[in-house]
Amino acid sequence: MIKVIRMNGSELVINPELIEFVEATPDTVLTLTTGKKFVLKDSVEELIDKVMEYRRSIGIKVIGRVSPETDNLGETHNE
């Protein structure tokens, strides 16, 4: 589960496995597979980071953002 912040400042805990998509409109709109929508204070990037951290915490390999120091799995390689 991950915590997100609604626009009114209240916390909401959601199951990230139910996220269908996230939009920046410019507010962050989170849509679940159930069709329920939430407008959040969290940015799209913050939400992505929270979901990636959740998936790492339960042992799912996460494909991270690619940079010159990392391979396409987000792992650092020093040669």
C-alpha positions as CSV (number, residue, x, y, z in Angstrom):
1,M,0.0,0.0,0.0
2,I,1.1,3.6,-0.6
3,K,0.1,6.9,1.0
4,V,-1.0,9.7,-1.3
5,I,-2.3,13.2,-0.3
6,R,-5.6,14.4,-1.6
7,M,-6.0,18.1,-2.6
8,N,-7.8,18.8,0.8
9,G,-4.7,17.6,2.6
10,S,-6.1,14.3,3.8
11,E,-4.1,11.1,3.4
12,L,-5.4,8.2,1.4
13,V,-3.8,4.8,1.3
14,I,-4.2,2.9,-1.9
15,N,-3.2,-0.5,-3.4
16,P,-0.9,0.5,-6.3
17,E,-1.8,-2.7,-8.1
18,L,-5.2,-1.1,-8.8
19,I,-3.8,2.0,-10.5
20,E,-4.9,2.1,-14.1
21,F,-3.4,5.4,-15.1
22,V,-2.2,8.8,-13.8
23,E,-2.7,12.1,-15.5
24,A,-1.3,15.6,-15.0
25,T,-4.1,18.0,-15.9
26,P,-2.2,20.0,-14.4
27,D,-3.4,18.5,-11.1
28,T,-2.5,14.8,-10.7
29,V,-5.6,12.7,-11.4
30,L,-5.2,9.0,-10.3
31,T,-7.7,6.5,-11.9
32,L,-8.1,3.0,-10.4
33,T,-9.1,-0.1,-12.3
34,T,-12.5,0.3,-10.5
35,G,-13.1,3.6,-12.3
36,K,-12.7,5.6,-9.1
37,K,-10.7,8.8,-9.5
38,F,-8.8,10.9,-7.1
39,V,-7.2,14.4,-7.5
40,L,-3.9,14.4,-5.6
41,K,-1.3,16.9,-4.3
42,D,1.4,14.4,-5.1
43,S,3.0,15.0,-8.5
44,V,3.1,12.3,-11.2
45,E,6.8,11.8,-10.5
46,E,6.2,11.4,-6.8
47,L,3.5,8.9,-7.4
48,I,5.8,6.9,-9.8
49,D,8.5,6.9,-7.1
50,K,6.1,5.7,-4.5
51,V,4.9,2.8,-6.7
52,M,8.5,1.9,-7.6
53,E,9.5,1.8,-3.9
54,Y,6.4,-0.3,-3.1
55,R,7.2,-2.8,-5.8
56,R,10.8,-3.0,-4.6
57,S,9.6,-3.6,-1.0
58,I,7.6,-6.6,-2.0
59,G,10.5,-8.0,-4.1
60,I,9.4,-7.2,-7.6
61,K,12.3,-6.1,-9.9
62,V,11.6,-2.6,-11.0
63,I,12.9,-1.2,-14.3
64,G,14.1,2.3,-13.3
65,R,14.9,5.4,-15.2
66,V,17.9,5.1,-17.5
67,S,20.9,7.3,-17.0
68,P,24.6,7.1,-18.1
69,E,25.5,5.5,-14.8
70,T,22.9,2.8,-14.9
71,D,21.8,0.0,-17.2
72,N,18.3,-0.3,-18.5
73,L,17.2,-1.9,-15.2
74,G,18.2,1.1,-13.2
75,E,21.2,-0.8,-11.6
76,T,24.5,1.0,-11.2
77,H,27.6,-0.4,-12.8
78,N,31.0,1.0,-12.1
79,E,33.6,-0.3,-14.5
